[in-house]
Amino acid sequence: MKTGKLSALLLVLLLAPAALWAAEEQSRIGTVTDTITAGQYIYLKLDEQGEETWLATLRLPVSAGDEVEYLGGDVMQEFYSKGLDRTFASIRFVTRIRVLDQDDVSTGQAMPADKYHQNIARGKTAVVAPEKGDITRAEGGKTIEELFAAGEKLTGETVVLRAVVMKVSNNVLGKNWITLQDGTGAAPDDKLTVTASETVPVGAKVVVDGIVRTNVDLGSGYQYKVLLDNAVFTH
């Protein structure tokens, strides 16, 4: 598909009313009864026709009493949030969410006009990889390029870095596997995989620290020159 046609398609999806926005998936609507803000994330407690639902997403202007509409998302059972020191029996991590206009719930609001949401199309999250210079180095931290360059010299050490979440695979071999990029390094050494007990939304900018592992071979073709293990995210 040509760039011009793709841009036009994304523009239509971003500005479409609620009926078109939910055409391919069944959207859900709930009334916010409680909100908890933690860093750049917000946790929403919803009343969906008497059913209680918890959502987690990037921060957006919303308060108790507002109606929100959302699509899809990954559900985590018994999810423990270190930032809140709280376990949720069930929580859904969503990227497609908006606050409905109380004056006209038939149209609602357009998707938020920011880089994170602009790359969401047809219910899938497409994140644009950062370019060199887009991400500010974490204080006292490393870049992905530096981690791959150092290799085994950093094995067993705890390092910190700032990057963008490109991909998340939850509950695999008892861990969550998260792919990060910070705009440094050359393919294939421009992506860093980290393992963690917590999860984060795709597209989020995070600061993470973890233990460097090198030459990790999990079998079945899954090999990692550099891996960040037991990662902890700060927002």
N, C-alpha and C positions, 0 to 999 in steps of 0.2 A: 504494500500500500504506500502511495506517495506521501511525503511529509505533510503537504498541504491538506490532503484528505484526512489524514490521521488527526491533525490539529483541529480540523473542523468537527470531527467526531467527538473528540474530547470536550470541545467547547459546548456541543449540544448536551452531552451527558452532565456537564457541570451546571448548566443553566436550566435544565429541564425541570418541569413541575413534578410533584410527587408521583402522579400517575405514570409518567414515563420513567422516572427514576427507579421505580419498583417493578418495571415491566417484566424483567427477566427473573427476578427473585421475589418471593413473598416477603414484603417488609413487615416489621412489627412496630407497634406504637405502644408506649407506656407513659405513665405520669411519674415524674421524678418525686420521690418522697424523702430522699436524703442524698447528700453529696459529700465526698471526702476528697480533698486535693492533696496530692503528694508529688512534689516536684513539678514536672511537666505533664503529669498524668492526673486524671480525675476518675474517681469511682462513683458510679451512679446506682442508687437503689431505685428500682422502678416498681410501680404497681401496674400490672398488665391484666386488667379485668379480674382483680382479686389474687392474681399470682405474683409472688415476689421474685424479682429478677435483679441480679447484680451485673453491671457492665463496667468495663475498664476501657479507657480510650485516652488519646491525647487531650489536653485541657481545652475546653471550649466554654463560652459564656452560658451558663445554665444554672438554674436554682430550683429549689423545691417548688412544686406546683406547675412547672413547665411540662409540656408534652414533647417527647422526642420520638423520632422515627429512625430505625436502624435496619441494616441488612447483614446477614451472614455473621462471620466471626467464629473464632475457635473457643470452645467451652473447656474450661479446666475444672476438674473435680478436686476438692480438698486443696485448693491453692493457697500457699502461704506467702504473704507479702512481708518481706523483711522490713520495708520502709514503714509499714503500718503496724508491724508485729501482730498480724492478725491472719487467721485462716478463714477463707471463704469456702463454704461447702460446695458452692458451684458459682463460677463467674465466667462471663463471656467477654473475650477481648475483641473489640470491634474497631473497624477503621472507617466504615461508612455510616455516619450518624449525623443528624442535624436536629436542631430545635425547631419545632413547628411554630408557625406564626399564629398566635392566639386569635388574631382578627380574621384570619382566613386559612383554616387548617386544610383546605382543599388544595392549596398550592404550596404551603410551607415555604421554606427558605432554600436558596441555592446552596450547594455544597460550599464549605468554607474556602475562601480564595487564598490558599497558601500552598507552598510547594509540596507538602505532604499529601494533601487531598487532591491536588491537581493531577497527580499521577495514578489515581484510582479510576479504572475503567472496566465496565461490565462485571463488577463484583470482584475483580482481582486487583491485587496491589502491585503496581509497577513502580519501583523506586529508581530514580535516576542516581547513578553512582556519583559520589562527590568527585570533584576534580582537585588537582593539587593546589593547595592554598585555601580550599573551602573550609577545612576543619582546623581549628586552632589546637595546637598540641596541649594536652593536659599538663598541668603543673607537675614537673618532675617525671613526666611520662615519656613513653616511646612512641614512635610511629610504626605502622605495619611494615614499612620498608626496612626500618632498623631492626625489627624483630627477626625478619627473614635473613637479613645480612649477618646478624650476630649468630644465628643458628644455635648450635649446641653450647656455645659459651654462656647462654642465658638459661640453660636447662635447670629446672628446680627453683628458679628465682621468681619472685612475685613482681609483676610489672603493671603499670597503669597506662591506659591510652584512651583517647577520645575518638569516636567513629560513628558511622551511621549503620543502623541495622538493615541489612539487605534481605535476609531470609531467616525464618524461624521454623524449626522442626521440633515439636514438643513430644515429650514422653517416648524417646527412643533410647533403648538400653538404659532406662531409668534416669535419663537426663534430658535437658532441653539443649538442642544444638543450634547455635546462632552464628550466622555469617555476618562479618563486619567489613566495612571498607572506610578508609579515611582519605582517599585520593593519592596515596603514596604507593610506591612499588609498581612493578611491571608484571602483567599477567604471565603465569598464573599466581605469582606471589604478591598480588595486590588485594587478596581476600584472606581474612583470618577467621578461622572457626574457633568458637569458644563453647565450653560446656558449662551449664549452670543449673541450679535447682529452681531458679525463678525464670520467668519469661518476660519478654518486652515486645512492644508492638513493632511491626515492620515499618521502617521509615523514620523511627525515632533516632535522635542524636543522643548518644549515651557516653558516659565515662565508666570504664570498667577496669577492674583489677583482677588478676588471676595468676595462676602458676604456669610458667612456660614448660611445655612438654615438646620434645622434638622426636622426629622419626617414629611417629605413632602408627602402628599397623593394626587395624581392627579386623583384618581379613575381608574376604569378599570384594577386594579391590578398594577398600576404604583405607587410604594411607594419607597421613598428614605430616608434611615436613616440619611445620610449627603449629602447635595447638595451645590455646589458653584454657587451662583446666580450673574447675571449681570457681568460676568467675562470679564476681559480685558487682552489681550495677549500682551506680550512684547517679542521681538525676539533678 
